[in-house]
Amino acid sequence: MTRDQLEHAIRAACDVSKDTELWIFGSQAILGEFPNASESLRASIEVDVQPKNRPEAVDDIDGTLGELSLFHQTHGFYVHGISIESAKLPDSWDQRTVPISDPISTHGKTGLCIEAHDLAASKLAAYREKDKEFVRLLLIEKLINVKILTERIRTLKVKEQLRERLLQWVKITAEELEAPG
């Protein structure tokens, strides 16, 4: 996905949901803070969104713009309407979002992208291989800081056992990446 495609998704999802603001919280939220993120970080053709003021419209978005929809077939990417509550996010994440808004490219609508460290903590909480690889790439490309990521993981509302696993993963991964080749 490209930043232009994300802006298109913002326009379309806002139109369908009749809202002017969206939470963007899947991997493609990285395009808020890093519009020119590497191709490996933008590999997904899906953007996860929830209308900020009309959360009940997620099903309308998913039905109209979701996987296998005419929108997906036409544009080669799709918009997944899903509740943001399905994501585990650090405390105060909503105060750190990165807005994407432009009178032309988003028609004045706003996509509120989860900040990179919050996104990484959320991805790790899911603890799937693809999510760990995404965070590893963020670390390799120096788009996130280990100390800040660790602080965000500490504020996730997850079981202590999972939190310890995530902190250990970050510690080991950071050490591996710093090791001389």
C-alpha positions in Angstrom: 0.0 0.0 0.0 1.2 3.5 -0.7 0.4 6.8 1.1 -1.8 7.8 -1.9 -3.8 4.5 -1.5 -4.1 5.2 2.2 -5.5 8.7 1.5 -7.9 7.1 -1.0 -9.0 4.6 1.8 -9.6 7.5 4.2 -11.8 9.4 1.7 -13.8 6.2 0.8 -14.2 5.0 4.4 -15.3 8.5 5.6 -17.8 8.7 2.8 -19.2 5.2 3.5 -19.4 5.8 7.3 -20.6 9.4 7.1 -17.8 10.4 9.5 -15.0 12.9 9.1 -12.4 11.0 11.2 -11.1 7.5 11.3 -8.8 5.5 13.6 -6.2 3.7 11.5 -4.6 1.0 13.5 -3.3 -1.8 11.4 0.2 -2.1 10.0 -0.6 0.6 7.3 -0.9 3.2 10.1 2.9 3.4 9.8 2.3 5.6 6.7 1.0 8.4 8.9 4.4 8.9 10.5 6.5 7.5 7.7 4.8 8.2 4.3 7.8 6.7 2.5 8.2 3.6 4.7 10.0 0.8 3.0 8.1 -1.6 0.8 8.5 -4.4 3.3 6.6 -2.4 5.9 3.8 -1.5 3.4 3.3 -5.0 2.0 -0.2 -5.4 3.3 -3.1 -4.6 0.9 -5.5 -4.1 3.8 -6.0 -1.0 6.1 -7.8 -1.5 9.4 -10.1 1.4 10.3 -12.9 2.4 12.7 -14.8 5.6 12.3 -14.0 7.7 15.3 -17.4 9.2 15.9 -19.6 6.5 14.3 -18.0 3.2 15.4 -21.2 1.4 14.5 -20.4 2.0 10.8 -17.6 -0.5 10.7 -19.8 -3.1 9.1 -20.8 -0.6 6.4 -17.2 0.0 5.6 -16.3 -3.7 5.6 -19.3 -4.5 3.3 -18.6 -1.8 0.8 -14.8 -1.5 0.8 -13.7 -4.8 2.4 -12.0 -7.9 1.1 -13.4 -9.2 -2.3 -15.6 -6.1 -2.6 -15.8 -4.2 -5.9 -13.6 -1.6 -4.3 -10.9 -4.2 -3.6 -11.2 -5.7 -7.1 -11.0 -2.2 -8.7 -8.1 -0.7 -6.6 -6.1 -3.8 -5.5 -6.4 -3.0 -1.8 -9.2 -3.0 0.7 -10.5 -1.3 3.8 -11.3 -3.5 6.8 -13.9 -2.0 9.1 -13.2 -3.3 12.5 -13.6 -2.1 16.1 -10.4 -0.6 17.5 -11.1 -2.4 20.7 -10.0 -5.6 18.9 -6.4 -4.2 19.2 -4.4 -4.1 22.4 -3.1 -0.5 22.6 -0.9 1.2 25.2 -2.3 3.8 27.6 -3.0 7.2 26.1 -2.4 6.0 22.5 -5.2 8.2 21.3 -3.2 11.3 22.3 -0.3 10.4 20.1 -2.0 9.6 16.8 -0.5 11.0 13.6 -3.2 12.8 11.5 -3.4 12.5 7.8 -5.6 15.2 6.4 -5.5 17.4 3.3 -8.1 19.5 1.5 -7.3 17.7 -1.8 -6.0 14.2 -1.1 -8.4 13.3 1.7 -11.1 15.8 0.9 -10.6 17.3 4.3 -11.3 14.1 6.1 -8.8 12.9 8.7 -7.2 9.5 9.3 -5.8 9.3 12.8 -2.9 6.8 12.5 -1.6 5.0 15.5 1.9 6.3 16.4 4.8 3.9 15.5 5.7 2.8 19.0 2.0 2.2 19.9 1.6 0.3 16.7 4.6 -1.9 17.5 3.4 -2.6 21.0 0.0 -3.5 19.6 1.5 -5.8 16.9 3.6 -7.5 19.5 0.6 -8.1 21.8 -1.0 -10.1 18.9 2.3 -12.1 18.9 1.9 -13.6 15.4 5.0 -14.3 13.3 4.1 -11.6 10.8 3.6 -9.1 13.5 6.9 -9.9 15.2 8.6 -9.6 11.8 6.9 -6.2 11.2 8.3 -4.9 14.6 11.7 -6.4 13.8 11.7 -4.4 10.5 10.8 -1.2 12.4 13.8 -1.8 14.7 16.1 -2.6 11.8 15.1 0.5 10.0 15.4 2.5 13.2 11.9 3.9 12.9 11.2 3.0 16.6 13.3 3.2 19.8 13.7 0.2 22.0 13.4 2.2 25.2 10.1 3.9 24.1 8.7 0.6 22.8 9.5 -1.1 26.2 7.7 1.8 28.0 4.6 1.3 25.8 4.6 -2.4 26.3 4.5 -1.8 30.1 1.2 0.1 29.7 -0.6 -2.6 27.6 -3.6 -4.1 29.3 -2.5 -7.7 28.9 -1.7 -10.5 31.3 1.6 -10.1 33.1 2.9 -13.4 31.6 2.4 -12.0 28.0 3.9 -8.6 29.0 7.0 -10.4 30.2 7.2 -12.4 27.0 7.0 -9.2 24.9 9.6 -7.4 27.0 11.9 -10.4 26.7 11.3 -10.6 22.9 12.2 -6.9 22.5 15.4 -7.3 24.7 16.6 -10.4 22.8 15.7 -8.9 19.4 17.5 -5.6 20.2 20.6 -7.5 21.3 20.6 -9.6 18.1 20.3 -6.5 15.9 23.1 -4.7 17.7 25.5 -7.7 17.5 28.4 -7.1 15.1 28.0 -9.0 11.9 
